[in-house]
Amino acid sequence: MVLSLLVLGVTAQIQRPKLVVGLVVDQMRWDYLYYYYKQYQTDGLRRLLDQGFSFENTFINYVPAVTAAGHSSIYTGSVPAFTGIVSNNFYLHDKWIYACEDATVKAVGSNSDEGKMSPRNLLASGLGDVLRMATDCKAKVIGISLKDRAAIMPAGHGADAAYWWDSSAGHFITSTYYMSQLPDWVKAINKKIGTKPRANVKGSTAGVTKTFQMAEAALYNEQLGQDSVTDLLTISISSTDAIGHTYGTRGQQNHDVYMELDRQLAQFMQTLDEKVGKGQWLMFLSADHGASHNHNLLKQRHMMAGGLELWNTLKLAEAALEQELGFAPVIKKENSGWIYINEAGAANVGKSMDQVKAAVCEKLLANDSILYAIDCEKVLTTTVPQPIREMIVNGYNKGRSGDIFIVPKAGWEDIDGSDKYIGTSHAEWNPYDTHIPFVMYGWKVPHGQTSVQTHITDIAPTICAMLHIQMPNSCVGKPMNDYLK
């Protein structure tokens, strides 16, 4: 009896916030926290920095650094080797698929193929999943983003809902994985903020506004943070990525989208204070990846950079490889640095995969912009520097990843190399693509910062430790809570 009372006493002392808000800003370089600092409002991004805790040295610890992989790693605390989300697109059972593709579900809210999405290709559980298990499914978990993969991967397998923007319909939708029809409140917000079909919402500052409007509607209508059970709301801002790809990391367009992010965040945090209560909600800010500066901008400033244009290298290499190896095509696909070899073609002419991969690597290395072309199954025995070896191993999932991985020289991305190109991209191991923000704010978070090295995989276990719940099932990160004292 005494023991039971003691156990109940310990349980009663466990405290949790009413709501956790995960905010991921697509393509947000870490240095954007400070590059625009003086222009941010005091109650927006500066509120997070001036009152929250910043892990200043947070890195992605795998390659490639792309959206689907980043969002899944933040919330699972794991790497693509375990999550299976090795890029935005990859092979699965020898079929080329999109990360969230699911032919067994249908759109809810439209008749579009943009709704045939779910988290079923994700092999790991996430923060929302373990929160649901810890609360006997009483916690509500909702994911919101313009991009389907940025709503679905963060919300996880057991979420109440994930909502994303259907460009063909001009409003937010979901899939039958989650529900059979849209809630009335989603229909209402769609009527309020919807656009004409095919409007360029994702590539505009309006996309930031609409994402926060949807998040606020979810907050109110789903009564998030309104009882004693902790809820999770995941928000991902996609317009920052689309604008960065088109216009680069500098200039008016990039400036404007971050100013809109700042304004909307300030308003949303005020709403959280009013609806959930000051000090009752916990937020973290991070990014799925960064981005390189435009190579023409760098060259103007006498820095080494260029557009890799890997597709041209592969086109030239393919012609020579077909003649040398006696089958075609030799290279099935290239995506985010992964090179996929036609294994069946090689077998048909009696060539071993080792022979073929060696020949492909040799041809690729003839391009002076490529630093390494690595046989993924032999990466641990190559002369590639250890940090890159480890990132390739962390990113490699046999059957989904490519057979070879390309590492360009620093300053080179797989983009247009012309002197007219003004955009950017991301995927590489370099700090411009992998150094990301990780800022915590709100419930039980002191003000401060640390330069200790942390990783994208440390975010989920840190939140789990604060909530006193088990970390996700494939988590390889470590909790950083000792710094929050």
N, C-alpha and C positions, 0 to 999 in steps of 0.2 A: 504494500500500500504506500509506504514511504517512498519507495523507488518510483512508483507511478507518479506520485505528486512531484518528485524531483524532475522527472522527464517532462511532465506538463509545464513545469516552471521554466525549463530551458526553452521549450517550444514557444512559449508565450513571449519570450524575449527576442525572438527572431523578427527583425524589422526589414521591410522591403518598401521600395517606392510604389506608388500607385500605378505608375506608367513608365515604361522605358521607350524612348524614341531613338531609333537608329537613323541617322541622316547620312547618306552616302552621296557625295557630289561627283558625278561622272567626269573623269579626266581632270580632277582638281590636283594640281601640283602642290606639294607642301609649301613652297615659297609664296603661293598666292595668299596665304595667311598674312604675310608681311608686305608683299609687293603692293597690295591695295589697302594696307592697314589704315593709313591716315584718311582714306576715303570711306571706310566703313562707318556705319552708325554706331554710336556707343551701346545701343541696345540690340545690335544684330550680331554679326560675327565677332565684333570686339567684345561683346558681353561674354562670349565663350572664352576668349583669350584672356580678358582682364579679370574674370572671376572664376574661370574653370581651371582644369589641369591639362597641360599639353605634353604629350609624349613626342618630343621634337625629332626623334631619330627613328621613326617607324618606317620599315621597308617591307616590300613584297619579297618573299623568299622563294620564288619559283619563276619560271618563264613558261609561256609568254604572259606579259602583263596586259590582259584584255578584260573586257567588261564582265562576261559570264563567269570567268574564273575568279575575278576579284570579288564580285558580290557573293559568290558561294563561299569563298574562303573567309571573308569577314564574319559571316554568320555561323559557319561550321567550325571555325578555328582550325581548319585543315588545309591541305594542299591538293592540287589537281590529281596527284598520284592516288589519292584516296577518295576525293569527291567525284572523280571521273569527268569533271567539267574542265577539259584541257584547253578549250578555246570557245569561241562563240559557235563554231561549227567543227564537226569531227566525224570520223567513221565510227559506226556502231554496227556490229555484225555485218561488216563489209558494205554498209550502206551509208552514204554521206547524209548527215542529218544536222539540224539546228539544235542547239543545246536544250531548248524547252519544247521541241517538237513532240507532239503526242497525237497520233492519228485516232486514238480511242476516245478522244473528247471532242466536243463541239463548242463553238463560241456561244456565250450567253450575253446578249445585248446587241448582237449583230449576226449576220450570216457569213461573216468573213473567215477566211483561213487564218487570219491573225489571232483568232480565238482558240485555235487548236493547239493549246499549250498547257503544260503542267510541269511539276518538279520531278517527274518519274525518272528522268535520266540522271538525277543527282543521287549519288550513292551514299551520302552521309546525312546524318540528322543535323539540325541547326538549332540556334538559340531559341527560336519559337517552339520547336518540337520539345526540347527539354523543359521549357517553361510550362508547356501544356501538361507534360507528364508529371511535373512536380506539383501541379495544382489540380490534378485529376480532371484535366480539361476544362477547368473553370476560367482560366486565363483566356482572354481574347487576343488573337494574333492576326494582324492585317497588314498586307504589303501594298504599297502604292508607288507607281512610277509611270512615266510615259512609255518606257521600254518594258516589254513583257518579262525579259530575263532579269531585269532590275527590280521587278515586283515579286516575281515567283521565287527566285533563288533566296532572297533574304527571308521571305515568309516561311519557307520550308515546306515539309510534307504535310504536316497536320494543321496548317493554318485555317482559320475561319474563312479567309478570303484573300485573294490577290487581285488587284485591279490595274489594268494598263490601258494605254491609249490605242484605239483602233483607228488608224489614219483613214481607212476606207469608209468608216462610219462617222468620224469626226467627234468621237466621245469615248469615255471609259467603258471597258467591257471586262468580262472574266470568262471562265470556261466551266463546262459541266463537271470538271474535276472538283470544283468547290460548291456549286449550287446549280439549280435548274432554271432560276430566273433572277434578274437583278432586283435587289431590294428597292423599295419605293424611293428611299432617300438618294440612291445612286441615279435613278431615273430623273429625279428632281434636279440634282446637281448637273447632270448631263444636259438637261434642258436649259439650265442657266449658263453653262460655260462651253457647251458644244459648238463646233464649227462646221463649216461646209466640208463634205468629204474631200480628202486629199490636201487639206490646208496644211501648210508647213509649220505645224505646231512644235514639233521636236527641234526644229532648227531656229527657233525664235525665243526671245525673252518671255513671250507669252506662255511658253511651255512651263517656265518656272512658276509663274503665277497660277496657272491651272493646276499644277501638281499640288501646291500648297492649299488651294481652294478645295481640292478633293480630300486632302489630308484633314483639313479642318472639318469638312462635312462628316468624315468618318469618326473623328474625335467626338463630335456632338451626337450624331445619330446612333453610333454603336456604344455610346456611354463609356468610352475608354477612360480608365483611371477613376471611375466613380464608385468603386467599392473597395473592399479590403484585399482583393486578389490583384496581383500585378498583371497588367496587360502589356502587349508589345505592339508598337506601330512602327513599321519600317517605311522610310521615305527615301526615294532615290531621285536626284535631279539629273535629267538626261540632256537638257538643252545645252548645258555647258560643254558636253562632249561633241555634239553636232556642230556647234559654233566653232569650237576649237579645231575640229577636223577641216572645216571650210576656211577659216580665217587665221588660224594660228594662235599662238599663246600671247600675242601682243596686239595692240590696236583697239579701235573703238568698240568693235563688236564684242570682243572678249571682256573689255572693261564693263560694258553695259550689262552683260548677262550676270556678272558677279555683283554689280550694284543692285540688280533686281533680286538676286539670291539674298543679298544682305537685307533688303527692305522686307521681303517676304518672310525671312527667318525672324526678324525682329517682331513683326506682327504676330507670327505663329507662336513665338515664345510668350508674348503677352497674353495670347489666348490660353496657352497652357497654364500660366499663372492664375488666370481668372477661373478657368474651368476645372483644373485639377488641383491647383493650389501651389503657391510658392514653396519650394523646398520639397515638394511631394512627387516630382517627376525627375527622371534621370535621362540625359541625352548624351549620345556620343556622335561626333562628326568624323567621317573618314572619307576615303576615295577608293575606287576600284583600281585605279592606275593614274599615272601622271601623263606627261606628253613631252616630246622634244620641241625645242624652239625650231621654227622654220629654217631650213638649211640656207636659203637665200639671205635671210636676216643674219644668220651666223657668219656667212661668208663676207657680208658687208662689213662686219666687225672683225675681220681677219681671223676667224676661227675655222677650223677644219670641219666640214660637214658636207652632206650631199644626199641626193635621193638614190636609194639602192636600185630601184626598178628591177626587183628580183625576177619579175615575169619575163623580162627580156633575156636575162641570164639563163633562165630555165628553157626558154624557147631555143636558144642557141645550143645549150647543153643537150637538150633532148634529141636534136638531129644527129649530133655526134655519137650520143649514147646508143641510139637505135642501130646505127651502123656498126658500132663496136660490139654490142651485146647480142644483136640479132633478134630482138623482139620490140614491139611497140604497143602502147607507149611504155617507156621505162618509168617515168614519173606520172603517177595518177593524179596527184593534187598537191598544192602548196597552200598552207594557211598559217598565218601568224608565225612564220619561221619553221613550222613543221613541214617536212618533205615526205610524202607518202609514195612508196615504191610499189610497182605492179608485181607483187609476189607470184601470182598465178602465171603471168607472162614469163617471168624468170624460170619458173619450174618447167614450163612447157619446152624451153630450149636447153634445159639441163644446167642452168646457171644457179649457183648458190646465192643466197641473199648477201652473204659476206662479200662475194665478188662484185655484185651489183652495187652495193652501198659504197664500196671502196672506189669504184669507177665514178659514181655520182659525186662523191665528195671531192675527188680529184678535179672533175670538171668545174664544180662550183668554186673551188679555191683558186681557179684561174681568174676569177673576178677579184680585182685588187681591193674592192670595198668589203669583201667578206673576210673576216678575221679567222673564223673557225667554221668548218662543216663537220658535224660530229655524228657518228654512228651511235644512236641512243643506247643500244645494248652494250656498247663498249666504253661508255662515257667515263666510268670509274678508272679505266686503265689508260686514258689519254693524257696528253700533256696540257690539257686545258686547265687554267687556274682553278684552284679548289672552290672558290665562291661560285663560279659559273657552273662547275660540275654539280655542285649541290643543288643549284636552282633548276638545272635540267632534270636531275633525278626526282626532285619534288614535283616537277611539272609533267612527268612522264607516266602515262597509264597505258600499258600494253593493249593494243587492239583499238585504242581511241587516239592516242598520240601518233605522230608521224614516226618514220624509221630514222630520219636524219633531222638534226636541228641546226639552223643557221644562226651564227652570231656575227653581225656586221661590225665594222669599226665604229668606235664611239662617234656620234654625230650623224650617223647614217640610219635612216629608217626606210622601210620598204614603200617608198612613195615616189611620185613624179620628180625627176631630177632636173626639170627645166628651170630656166631663170624666171619664168612667169608664175611658178607655183607659190602660193601664199599660205597654204594650210599646213597641217601637221598630222602625225599619227603616233602610235605607241605600240609596244610589245616587248621591247628589249630589256636586258638585265640592268641597264645603266640607271644611275640615280634619277635622271630626268623622267624616266618611266616608272620607277619603283619606289621613290621616296614620297610618301603620302602623309596627309594629316592624320592624327589621332588625338582628338581633344574631347575631354569629358567635362560635363557640366551638370550641376543640379544636386540631387539627393546625395548627401554624404560625400560630396566631392570638394576637397579643399582647393584653394588657389595655389598654383605653382606650375613647375615644368621640370622635366628631366631630359638629359641628353643620352641616357642609357639606351643602347640599341634594343628596339622592340620590333616585332613583326606583325604583319597583317593578321597572322594566325593567333596573336595574343589578345585580340579584341574580344572575341566571344568568351574565352575562359575568364577574362577580367570581369566582364559583366556577370557571368555565372557565379563567380566567387562573391561578388557583392550581393547577389540574390540568394546565396546559400543553396544553389541547385547544382546538380551534376552537369559537367560539361558535355557537349555533343559527342556522339559515339566514335567519331574518327578524329577528334581534336588532337593536334600535336603542339599547340601553342601553350604558353604558360601565363598564369594570372600575374598581373603587374600591380596588385593591390597594395603591396608594401610601400609603394610610392604615393599612395593616396591617404597617408596618415599625417 
